[in-house]
Amino acid sequence: MTNETSSSIVRPRDVASQCGFCLSTLWGRLNPHSSQFDPAFPRPFRLSSNQSRGAVGWLRADVEGYIKKCAQRSYGGG
């Protein structure tokens, strides 16, 4: 993986698609009050100065790392 690829920003729709779930599940993974909450799920960061409703994104490497950890748990590797 190149630095350019690992540091690229992934938007919510693409994160949900990569993880294999819908957008509402994505937001549930981040919400501590949701039954879908996963504290290991990577946190997004703000892409705009608007703190209440601005655009967010994830580093591709963080999302890929989360997926790998889930796969390792599923297959008993960690």
KASULMO-V596553 format. One record per pair of residues at least 4 apart in sequence whose C-alpha atoms are under 8 Angstrom apart, sorted by sequence separation. I is the first residue (numbers start at 1). J is the second residue. D is the distance in whole Angstrom. If there is no record, write none. Layout:
i:I j:J d:D
i:I j:J d:D
This chain:
i:1 j:5 d:6
i:2 j:6 d:6
i:3 j:7 d:6
i:4 j:8 d:6
i:10 j:14 d:6
i:11 j:15 d:6
i:12 j:16 d:6
i:13 j:17 d:6
i:14 j:18 d:6
i:15 j:19 d:6
i:16 j:20 d:6
i:17 j:21 d:6
i:21 j:25 d:6
i:22 j:26 d:6
i:23 j:27 d:6
i:24 j:28 d:6
i:25 j:29 d:6
i:26 j:30 d:7
i:27 j:31 d:6
i:28 j:32 d:8
i:33 j:37 d:7
i:50 j:54 d:5
i:58 j:62 d:7
i:59 j:63 d:7
i:60 j:64 d:6
i:61 j:65 d:6
i:62 j:66 d:6
i:63 j:67 d:6
i:64 j:68 d:6
i:65 j:69 d:6
i:66 j:70 d:6
i:67 j:71 d:6
i:68 j:72 d:6
i:69 j:73 d:6
i:70 j:74 d:6
i:71 j:75 d:6
i:72 j:76 d:6
i:73 j:77 d:6
i:1 j:6 d:6
i:10 j:15 d:6
i:16 j:21 d:5
i:17 j:22 d:7
i:21 j:26 d:7
i:29 j:34 d:7
i:31 j:36 d:8
i:32 j:37 d:5
i:46 j:51 d:8
i:49 j:54 d:7
i:58 j:63 d:7
i:72 j:77 d:5
i:73 j:78 d:5
i:16 j:22 d:6
i:28 j:34 d:6
i:31 j:37 d:6
i:32 j:38 d:8
i:48 j:54 d:5
i:72 j:78 d:5
i:16 j:23 d:6
i:28 j:35 d:7
i:29 j:36 d:5
i:30 j:37 d:6
i:32 j:39 d:8
i:47 j:54 d:7
i:48 j:55 d:6
i:28 j:36 d:5
i:29 j:37 d:4
i:30 j:38 d:7
i:46 j:54 d:7
i:47 j:55 d:5
i:48 j:56 d:8
i:16 j:25 d:8
i:28 j:37 d:6
i:29 j:38 d:5
i:30 j:39 d:7
i:46 j:55 d:6
i:47 j:56 d:5
i:69 j:78 d:8
i:13 j:23 d:6
i:16 j:26 d:6
i:29 j:39 d:8
i:46 j:56 d:4
i:47 j:57 d:7
i:12 j:23 d:7
i:15 j:26 d:8
i:25 j:36 d:7
i:30 j:41 d:7
i:45 j:56 d:5
i:46 j:57 d:7
i:29 j:41 d:7
i:44 j:56 d:6
i:45 j:57 d:6
i:30 j:43 d:7
i:44 j:57 d:5
i:45 j:58 d:6
i:12 j:26 d:8
i:44 j:58 d:5
i:43 j:58 d:7
i:42 j:58 d:8
i:42 j:62 d:6
i:42 j:63 d:7
i:42 j:66 d:7
i:41 j:66 d:7
i:40 j:66 d:8
i:15 j:58 d:8
i:12 j:56 d:7
i:11 j:56 d:7
i:12 j:57 d:6
i:11 j:57 d:5
i:12 j:58 d:8
i:10 j:57 d:5
i:11 j:58 d:7
i:9 j:57 d:6
i:10 j:58 d:5
i:15 j:63 d:7
i:19 j:67 d:7
i:9 j:58 d:5
i:10 j:59 d:6
i:9 j:59 d:5
i:10 j:60 d:6
i:8 j:59 d:6
i:9 j:60 d:6
i:7 j:59 d:6
i:8 j:60 d:6
i:6 j:59 d:7
i:7 j:60 d:6
i:8 j:61 d:8
i:6 j:60 d:5
i:7 j:61 d:7
i:5 j:60 d:7
i:6 j:61 d:5
i:5 j:61 d:8
